[in-house]
Amino acid sequence: MYLPDHFRETDEAAVAGLIEDHPLACIVAHTAEGLIANHIPLLPGRPGEMIGHVALGNDMHRLIAEGQEVLAIFRAEEGYISPNWYPGKAEHHRVVPTWNYRVVHVHGAIAFQHDEPAKRAAVGLLTSRRERRANGDAAWRMADAPADYMETMLAGIVAFRIAVRRITAKSKLSQNREAQDLQGAVSGLRAAGEEALAGRMARGLAGETGR
């Protein structure tokens, strides 16, 4: 990933927050059939570990070798930035369009797990984290489903863990622009209904860090 220093994200809280809020990763790997990519929710497990699961019918667990390095890409807010939003345009016209975004790349070695305890752990982690956010005290639990049904569902998946070797993160949020142009871009995005990206950029104006 092209990573100029002024766009390099070094705030660990911001990186963790992006993964927590946008867990659907694109997992890329090179196989005997060429590059493959799968979109799979990934959640942090123990320190230095990501956990997920795939359908048994997904050839990913057959095509990727055990212990092979994969790349998991997490993406958050993104959007087009028009040069017309920059007040500086009226002064010197030295402006061009760009695209702002936040991404995290996680590199690591993958290991697939076919035993039921590992599969229960993977599904349990996903549901406990996301159900609590979605439904609070009324969160769905695996125990709510009939035991035989749950066993059938678990038989149809493969769990996996990624031992993280390297993380790179990029927050391209117009940090390289003058404050007036950054504010202009924020206002332009808000007028276009792109509040998520505008809010994230506005936090940079306010000097905030983290999530």
LINWO-V668195 format. One line per field, one symbol per residue. burial: I if it has 9 or more other C-alpha atoms within 8 Angstrom, else O. A space follows every 50 residues. Layout:
burial=???
This chain:
burial=OOOOOOIIIOOOOIIOIIIOOIIIIIIIIIIOOOOIOIOIOIIIOOOIII IIIIOIOOOIIOIIOOOIIIIIIIIIOIIOIIIOIIIIIOOOOOOOOOOI IIIIIIIIIIIIIOOOOIIIOIIIIIIIOOIIOOIOOOIOOOOOOOOOOI OOOIOIIIIIIIIIIOIOIIIIIOIOOOOIIIIIIIIIIIOOOIOOIIII IIIIIOOOOIO
